[in-house]
């Protein structure tokens, strides 16, 4: 008979397991977040963002109505971290592309990439300034007090965890993922895989995979054995979809900047955009999301 989150001793996950998982994630989120807001180290920003996502995953399970007020605050922090992280990823990728273009003698493409990098560095400076300003306002003693109040009543927390079947949550998330996949395929067939509607649906599919990944990770202690491989499975799917999404964002970023601001020729401009679009199509085919 299928398990429902019952341990080997016949008891549901003890409140200490929930408490330990939550406290570990909260501590890591705060530690990495404070460092990220001071030094902007890319790994600190990445880890703060990852831990915030895992924390939000458990809060959605244990405090779905957000009675504690924690979810909204941590979500704001995640958004600030994400803006800097996305800029980091774009800049790092374009720097590698520029080096490759220079080695191959594609000077005009290298010039275009240099222009995008310079513009994005300015944008990242603005995002970093907002992070340095806003994150300490979110990760502060008031947040700690809310957190302590959330964990204080262990009996209430135990009651909440007893009412939550995390395995059922995983099954619901799997159904949601499959629904998003079908929605994307239908949109891409009817509207075209390169339309805004299809890309938006693909983004929703990636978010659905991300929710499965982080639920499998953050609540692993409460899940049936069959779900233990889901973290890696959906991490792989999320990263594959992320590569497509990144290129879509890069294409939109380049288009938003415009050819004139980068002082490049029309031919170079078009060739670069076409190249990104080819990469997107190849990735879609590789992930079997569109017909070959």
Helices and strands as residue ranges (DSSP letters): H 15-39, H 42-62, H 70-103, H 107-138, H 141-152, H 154-163, H 166-191, H 196-218, G 220-222, G 225-227, H 230-257, H 259-262, H 266-286
